[in-house]
C-alpha cells in the first residue's frame, strides 16, 4: 500500500484560533510560532523543512528570515496588509507572495462606521455618564453624523465600502488617493491637507509602510479643525500619535476613533486618558465570518501554488 504524500511544512507567525489551526493542519505540517521568541527558534529548528510561511502585515517576514529558509517557496499574508513582508527579497528568490485581499473588507468598513458613530456621538462617554447618574440635560449635545462631509484617505476596496455605507447617511464624500478613481463620482483632492480642510470627518483607509508614515501630521489635524473627527482603521503608522494626542488635548480636533496604533501590540499610552478618543484593539477585520474567509483564501492560494497554478491574490 503506497504511503500518503508528506504534507508541506508551514510556518505560522501570527496568532490563530484552535479552529483555524485545525483546519490548516489538514493540509500542512504546522510549525506555530506566534511570538518573537518562538519565531527565531522555529526558523532555526525547521529551516530545512519550511516551504511556506503564513503571517500578517504588521508581523511580516524579513529578508534575513527569507534567506534562512532555503526551501521557502510561498509567503502568504492572512489579511490584505503586507507592509512588513520583504517582497523584494522574496521575488529575488522566485518566492510567490500573496495576501488576503477582499476577505475582510466588509468587516473593516462596518467597524470604521461604528467608530465614526461612536466618536462623533460620544457613545462610550454617554454610557459612562449614565452609569454616574448624569442625565442628558447636564450633557453637551453631540453632533449629527448624517449630511456631513466625509473625507476618505485611500479609496481602495475598503475605502469604497466605507463610502457605500457613508452614502446611506447622506454624506457628501471626497477622497485622496495615489491616483484619481475615475469610476467613482466622488470629489478627488490632490493632497491630504486639502481634503482635511474640506471634510468634517476623515477616515484613514490607506496602506501602511514608509510611503504613508505620518501622512496625518499636525498641519493636517489643524486643517481638520476643532469640529473635526478622525477615524483610523488602516495602520497606526499613518498617524503621528504624539501630534494627535496633543491636538485632542488642546481641542484642536474634536475626537478620534482608532483601531490601530504605532505602539502595537502595546496600547497607545498618550491616548488612554483622553475622553475624546474611542479606542479598540486592532479588531476591525476580525469576525468569525471574516477570519474563516481569510483562512479559506489562504488554503485556496496554497492549494493552487503547490499544484502548479497561479495564486488568486498575488502581490
Secondary structure as UniProt FT lines:
FT   STRAND          9..12
FT   HELIX           18..24
FT   TURN            25..27
FT   STRAND          29..32
FT   HELIX           36..46
FT   TURN            47..49
FT   STRAND          50..55
FT   TURN            57..59
FT   HELIX           63..67
FT   TURN            70..71
FT   STRAND          74..77
FT   TURN            83..84
FT   HELIX           87..92
FT   TURN            93..94
FT   STRAND          96..98
FT   TURN            101..102
FT   HELIX           105..121
FT   HELIX           123..131
FT   TURN            132..133
FT   HELIX           136..138
FT   TURN            146..147
FT   STRAND          149..153
FT   HELIX           157..167
FT   TURN            168..170
FT   STRAND          172..176
FT   TURN            182..183
FT   STRAND          187..188
FT   HELIX           192..198
FT   STRAND          201..204
FT   HELIX           210..212
FT   TURN            213..214
FT   HELIX           218..224
FT   TURN            226..227
FT   STRAND          229..232
FT   HELIX           236..238
FT   HELIX           241..250
FT   STRAND          255..258
FT   TURN            262..265
FT   TURN            269..273
FT   TURN            275..276
FT   STRAND          277..279
FT   TURN            284..285
FT   HELIX           288..306
FT   TURN            307..308
//
